[in-house]
Amino acid sequence: MSCPSKINVPCQPLRVKKRDIFRATLADDCGNLGYLGIAPNAVEYHVVVPVDLKLARGVKALNQPDDGTPFGGYRGWHYYECRPYPSAKGNEGRQRQVDSNAELLTIWMRQFGVEVTITD
């Protein structure tokens, strides 16, 4: 996850669709990760999937591309990595991980003063 040191706190909560968290929650054995990109003003977001695991590890190690846009994302945006689900657990495991990712996203954003509302 990127560290959002420059988020301008909006008046309204950031509304995140649960189905987008579902899209970004990938199986642990697929070789990819999913991210939610949060705008610098925290009023919008986008889903970035799939992100190659090796590329994501390079970004985490601060080996970012020269143009400042991590793995095809937008410059200045902050990226939350959705933890993968254990593929052996199937759809039930995925849904549990989606719920966990939603809760963790909410906690992560709250520490920067941004409220998140998860919608269906």
C-alpha positions as CSV (number, residue, x, y, z in Angstrom):
1,M,0.0,0.0,0.0
2,S,1.2,3.5,-0.7
3,C,1.4,5.9,2.2
4,P,-1.2,8.7,1.5
5,S,0.6,11.6,3.1
6,K,-1.2,14.1,0.8
7,I,-4.8,13.2,1.0
8,N,-7.2,16.2,1.2
9,V,-10.0,15.0,3.4
10,P,-13.4,15.4,1.6
11,C,-16.6,16.4,3.2
12,Q,-18.4,13.3,2.1
13,P,-17.3,9.7,2.8
14,L,-15.6,7.8,-0.1
15,R,-18.2,5.4,-1.4
16,V,-16.6,2.1,-2.5
17,K,-18.6,-0.6,-4.2
18,K,-18.2,-4.0,-2.7
19,R,-18.2,-5.6,-6.1
20,D,-15.1,-3.5,-6.9
21,I,-13.4,-5.0,-3.9
22,F,-14.5,-8.4,-5.1
23,R,-12.9,-7.7,-8.5
24,A,-9.6,-6.7,-6.8
25,T,-9.6,-9.7,-4.5
26,L,-7.8,-12.4,-6.6
27,A,-6.8,-16.0,-5.9
28,D,-3.4,-16.4,-4.1
29,D,-2.1,-18.8,-6.8
30,C,-2.9,-16.7,-9.9
31,G,0.3,-14.7,-9.8
32,N,-1.4,-11.4,-9.7
33,L,-2.7,-8.8,-7.2
34,G,-5.5,-6.4,-7.2
35,Y,-5.5,-2.8,-6.0
36,L,-7.9,0.1,-5.4
37,G,-6.5,3.4,-6.4
38,I,-7.7,6.3,-4.2
39,A,-7.6,9.9,-5.7
40,P,-5.5,12.5,-3.9
41,N,-8.7,14.2,-2.8
42,A,-10.3,10.9,-1.8
43,V,-13.5,11.5,-3.7
44,E,-13.1,8.8,-6.3
45,Y,-11.2,5.5,-6.8
46,H,-10.5,3.0,-9.5
47,V,-9.7,-0.7,-9.7
48,V,-6.3,-1.9,-11.0
49,V,-6.3,-5.6,-11.9
50,P,-4.5,-7.7,-12.6
51,V,-1.1,-6.5,-11.4
52,D,1.7,-9.0,-11.9
53,L,3.1,-10.1,-8.6
54,K,6.7,-9.4,-9.6
55,L,5.8,-5.9,-10.8
56,A,3.9,-5.3,-7.5
57,R,6.9,-6.4,-5.5
58,G,9.2,-4.1,-7.4
59,V,6.9,-1.2,-6.7
60,K,6.8,-2.1,-3.0
61,A,10.6,-2.1,-3.1
62,L,10.4,1.5,-4.4
63,N,11.5,0.4,-7.9
64,Q,8.8,2.6,-9.4
65,P,8.6,3.5,-13.1
66,D,10.3,6.8,-14.2
67,D,6.9,8.4,-15.0
68,G,5.7,8.2,-11.4
69,T,2.7,6.0,-12.2
70,P,3.0,2.7,-10.3
71,F,2.0,-0.3,-12.4
72,G,-0.1,1.8,-14.8
73,G,-1.9,3.7,-12.1
74,Y,-2.3,7.5,-11.9
75,R,0.4,9.8,-10.6
76,G,-0.4,11.1,-7.1
77,W,-3.0,8.5,-6.4
78,H,-2.7,6.1,-3.4
79,Y,-3.0,2.3,-3.9
80,Y,-4.5,-0.1,-1.5
81,E,-3.5,-3.7,-2.1
82,C,-6.4,-6.1,-1.7
83,R,-5.1,-9.3,0.0
84,P,-5.6,-12.4,-2.1
85,Y,-7.9,-15.2,-1.0
86,P,-6.8,-18.9,-0.6
87,S,-7.9,-20.5,-3.9
88,A,-8.4,-23.8,-2.1
89,K,-11.3,-22.3,-0.2
90,G,-13.2,-21.3,-3.4
91,N,-15.9,-18.7,-3.5
92,E,-16.6,-18.9,0.3
93,G,-13.0,-18.1,1.0
94,R,-13.1,-15.3,-1.6
95,Q,-16.2,-13.7,0.0
96,R,-14.6,-13.8,3.5
97,Q,-11.5,-12.1,2.1
98,V,-13.6,-9.5,0.3
99,D,-15.2,-8.7,3.7
100,S,-11.8,-8.5,5.3
101,N,-10.4,-6.3,2.6
102,A,-13.4,-3.9,2.9
103,E,-12.8,-3.6,6.7
104,L,-9.0,-3.2,6.2
105,L,-9.5,-0.5,3.5
106,T,-11.9,1.4,5.9
107,I,-9.3,1.2,8.7
108,W,-6.4,2.2,6.4
109,M,-8.3,5.3,5.1
110,R,-9.6,6.3,8.5
111,Q,-6.1,6.8,9.9
112,F,-5.8,9.6,7.3
113,G,-9.1,11.2,8.3
114,V,-11.1,9.7,5.3
115,E,-14.3,7.9,6.0
116,V,-15.2,5.1,3.7
117,T,-18.7,3.7,3.1
118,I,-18.9,0.3,1.5
119,T,-22.0,-0.1,-0.8
120,D,-23.6,-3.1,-2.4
